[in-house]
Amino acid sequence: MDFRVIRNTQVVTDSDLANALQLLPKSFISFFKRNISIFPQNTYFKLTEEEKRDLVKNYCLTHAERLRYAKRLPYVFTPNGALICIFLLKKCKKANELRAQILALNNQEALINLLSK
């Protein structure tokens, strides 16, 4: 998972989070929208068109290609938002593995390092 700084906040895009959890981005977005009421407002936000263009311009080519032609504006998640996703996805094998590793950690920096792998 690649965390980036947008709006002075460390965030990961919905597609990067989906890929890290070995889910299809479309399935992940459906999961998120079904559960959006569980997420506090400060754990996610939707990029603006300008932020999307900046992301496409400044980050890796394959990710930028996916974003460039996406019809929707992507959501991004803070580390806490990513954690909520990991703990809500009960049937996802990768989320189960990460959840076990996360429970063994005790600080946010170690958590970000784990999620960035």
C-alpha positions in Angstrom: 0.0 0.0 0.0 1.4 3.4 -0.9 0.5 6.2 1.5 0.7 9.6 0.0 0.2 13.1 1.4 -3.0 14.8 0.2 -4.5 17.8 2.1 -1.7 17.5 4.6 -2.9 14.0 5.5 -1.3 10.6 4.9 -3.7 8.7 2.8 -4.0 5.6 0.6 -6.3 5.4 -2.5 -9.2 3.1 -2.6 -7.7 1.1 -5.5 -4.3 0.8 -3.7 -6.1 -0.5 -0.6 -8.2 -2.9 -2.6 -5.1 -4.2 -4.3 -3.2 -4.6 -1.0 -6.2 -6.6 0.3 -6.3 -8.7 -2.9 -9.8 -7.4 -3.8 -11.2 -6.1 -7.0 -11.5 -2.3 -6.7 -15.1 -2.4 -7.7 -15.9 -4.9 -5.0 -14.0 -2.8 -2.4 -15.9 0.3 -3.3 -19.2 -1.5 -3.0 -18.2 -2.8 0.4 -17.2 0.8 1.4 -20.4 2.3 0.2 -22.5 -0.3 2.0 -20.6 0.5 5.3 -19.9 4.2 4.9 -21.9 5.0 8.0 -19.4 3.2 10.1 -16.5 5.3 9.0 -15.9 8.6 10.9 -15.7 11.6 8.5 -12.0 12.1 9.3 -11.0 8.7 8.1 -11.7 9.1 4.4 -12.6 11.7 1.8 -13.3 11.9 -1.9 -10.7 13.5 -4.1 -11.5 16.6 -6.1 -11.0 16.6 -9.9 -7.8 18.7 -9.3 -6.5 16.4 -6.7 -7.1 13.4 -9.0 -5.2 15.2 -11.8 -2.3 15.9 -9.4 -2.3 12.2 -8.3 -2.2 11.0 -11.9 0.6 13.4 -12.8 2.8 12.7 -9.7 2.6 9.0 -9.1 3.4 5.6 -10.6 2.4 5.0 -14.2 0.2 2.0 -13.8 -1.8 3.6 -11.0 -2.0 6.8 -13.0 -3.3 5.0 -16.1 -6.1 3.4 -14.0 -7.0 6.8 -12.5 -6.7 8.8 -15.6 -9.6 7.0 -17.3 -11.7 6.3 -14.2 -15.2 7.7 -14.4 -15.5 8.4 -10.7 -13.4 10.4 -8.3 -11.5 8.1 -6.0 -11.9 7.9 -2.2 -8.7 8.0 -0.1 -8.3 6.6 3.4 -6.2 7.7 6.4 -4.3 5.0 8.2 -7.3 4.8 10.6 -9.7 4.4 7.7 -7.5 1.6 6.3 -7.6 -0.1 9.7 -11.4 0.1 9.8 -11.6 -1.5 6.4 -9.2 -4.3 7.5 -11.2 -5.0 10.6 -14.6 -4.9 8.8 -13.6 -7.3 5.9 -14.2 -10.6 7.7 -14.1 -12.9 4.6 -11.0 -11.4 3.1 -8.0 -13.7 3.6 -5.4 -10.9 3.3 -7.4 -8.7 5.7 -7.4 -11.6 8.2 -3.6 -11.9 7.9 -3.1 -8.1 8.3 -5.5 -8.0 11.3 -3.4 -10.6 13.1 -0.2 -8.6 12.5 -1.9 -5.3 13.5 -3.1 -6.7 16.8 0.6 -7.5 17.6 1.7 -3.9 17.0 1.5 -1.0 19.5 2.3 2.2 17.6 1.1 4.0 14.5 4.5 4.3 12.8 4.9 0.5 12.9 1.4 0.2 11.5 2.1 2.5 8.6 5.3 0.6 7.8 3.3 -2.7 7.9 0.6 -1.3 5.6 3.1 0.1 3.2 4.5 -3.3 2.4 
